Amino acid sequence: MMMYIPVLLAFALTIWAQFRVKGTFKKWTQVQASSGLTGYQAARRMLDSNGLHDVPIEPVRGALTDHYDPINRVVRLSEPVYYESSISAISVACHEVGHAIQHKVHYPFLVARHRIFPIVNFASGIAPFLLIAGFLFNALGLIGLGIIFFSIAVAFQLITLPVEFNASNRARELMVAEGFITNNEERGVAKVLNAAALTYVAAALLSLMELLRYILIFTQNRD
């Protein structure tokens, strides 16, 4: 039972982080940026000022569905972020542009994440089946193989952390430098971006706790 406690705590942190990011985003959606820029306008200006004139920005449906597509080199912003001029909107929009800038300068962790993505996609898909089969049939070989594949997925999540934090740092610095926000508004931007980053930290921690639990079960059964 003790081995499940860290996993349950990490799961609780993940749920709390999701509620926090939604609550923080909603709160700062109600605060308009003094610049009056919409998420689209802020993103477009930041892309252009960094020589990324050829990177388009597209609106997508949903809430918090914002992302940078490195394959097609497109910044996609959820409709609330794309059209609104709140602190939340320009914070999220500029964060996604931060990923586009990382792509341009070949940020090492982003490059590593892109290179291992096909392997991770395969590993994360097959790992659960190997682990389930291994536990059902008490087959240590399958459990061990499942742990190896699951480790790859966990490594991907850990690599994602510096990618996300670096994109947020780039966004904050450029937003101040280019006058998108005032020094007083930087506090709100930090809260929005930190809340979003927390979801990645919680997800990585949960996966890491799960991996350690599998390793512990494997070593106990082998003994």
PyMOL commands that set and color helices and strands:
alter all, ss='L'
color gray80, all
select helices_A, chain A and resi 4-29+39-49+79-83+87-105+108-136+140-177+186-222
alter helices_A, ss='H'
color red, helices_A
select strands_A, chain A and resi 57-60+67-69+74-78
alter strands_A, ss='S'
color yellow, strands_A
deselect
rebuild
show_as cartoon
